[in-house]
Amino acid sequence: MLEKPVQELSDIELVEGKRSKKGLLLRPQPSNDPNDPLNWPYLEKYSTYLTVCFFAFLGLVNSSNFTVSIVPVAAEFHTTTTKAGYLTSIQLLFMGLGNLFWMPMMRIIGKRPVYLASLLLLVATNIWGYFAHSYGSLLASRVLGGFFSAAADATVPSVVADLFYFHERGHCMMMFHTAISGGVFLGPLINAYIVQYAGWRWMCGFMAIAASATFVVGLFTIHETAYQRDIVSFDRPESEYRPKRNWLAGLSLTSGYDPQASFWGWLRSTLVLLAYPPVVFVGLTIGVFVGWNISIQLTSSRTFTVAPYHWKIHSLGLLSISGFVGAVISFFIGGKLIDFVATRMTARKGGHAEPEYRLPAMVFPAIIGPMGVLTFGLVIANKKSYWGAAVGFAMLGFGLTAASNVVVTYVVDAYRPISGEVLVIVFVVRNVMACILSLYIADWIKVEGVKKAFGEMVAIQYAILSLSAVLYFFGKRIRAFTGRFGPMKKVLRGN
């Protein structure tokens, strides 16, 4: 079931309305309901959001952990390193597909119970992986683990839209993207040491313990952010609403239940979004960054553990620090920069905000990210110092985090009333793209050679990144056209 229309569709036309302490017009306009998530105290907002972001971090640690263990896993189960790489690639695919299940469940039963259930299932699948005694059993645990952990993926930006205003979202979305980048880059670091000194099974054991602890914390910190916002709610006085619920009532598992929501109706409406070019473009943009990141990590496992480097497994994890450094730099630059660019362009246009105003910030990751991929490829092709590879990985880390934040924030603003549905398609496209690229990287390098393969990778990345320019110049027209059919048509009609 689609969300009801919200003020954000008309806020951009307002001259007067509620403003922040700094005088910014609040978009969307909050109601006078003390239980409206937009009106929550910041402690309540951030306790919920940061716990969910940590869950997202764990989900990506879980997704990337086997990138550092393909050699010992292949040896134990007497299979090839290519098949061992499937433990990451196929798991990533099902993490994308899992969004098609979890998002409608959130529409039906609410966000809080979904996050808690997903955490418990992540614990169960990692216990299964710990005790797996065949490659098939381990792969099955990974597939289901990816599917179940997807609740911490595409759903999180919709929580940002529930809790924060337009001018806050770039910064808050950067927290989410830094969390998932931390999972992608710090996950291999943590797991490389575990594999080196405790064995690969304890990667699953560590994840089960960490997810269990997060579940216990989440019982007390994750609040239900689902809220039925109608078009006139901000005009009603506070006295017409129920009093602010107390802390214990805020931990209810049923407050987000919507008996009118339809799982299959939601799924049909969501799949139609594959015909919305901005949604697919955003998914492809993030997918190519994630795909090359996983490809580089898998290539590192095969390259640096043999001549002339002869690294031990824990050193692969140290290489991942460089990627995380790039992501951290992106956090301090990217989030505020996106909000600054969008706010300045909005002011120049007389206060009329458009989602496309965020896209000029893409110039930085579009230049730095692909050059990082090329740098890494040239270093390993010529068997040069690993420091060059580390610099290239850091550049990719910056590009991945910054680009993801720019385009995801853009698409959330562009399709705010159906942002949950939109992000599901974005993340499905992202993970399908990343899965395909990482599945074939070993054979690609074997056939083409390292230099040519990485050069072609950069060419593909630039081709896809050019779609951001298309969105900047023609995004408003494309959105107007797609608003004539599918979910947006229903929203604009008030259904």
Secondary structure, DSSP 8 states (H G I E B T S, - for coil): ------THHHHTT-SSS-B-TTS-B-SS---S-TTSGGGS-HHHHHHHHHHHHHHHHHHHHHHHGGGG-HHHHHHHTT--HHHHHHHHHHHHHHHHHTHHHHHHHHHHH-HHHHHHHHHHHHHHHHHHHHH--SHHHHHHHHHHHHHHHGGGSTTHHHHHHHH--HHHHHHHHHHHHHHHHHHHHHHHHHHHHHHHHH-THHHHHHHHHHHHHHHHHHHHH---------TTGGGS-GGGS-----TTGGG-SSTT--TT--HHHHHHHHHGGGG-HHHHHHHHHHHHHHHHHHHHHHHHHHHTTSTTT---HHHHHHHHHHHHHHHHHHHHHHHHHHHHHHHHHHHHTTT---GGGGGGGGHHHHHHHHHHHHHHHHHHHTT--HHHHHHHHHHHHHHHHHHHHHHHHHHHHHTGGGHHHHHHHHHHHHHHHHHHHHHSHHHHHHHH-HHHHHHHHHHHHHHHHTHHHHHHHHHHHHHHHHTTSHHHHHHHTT-
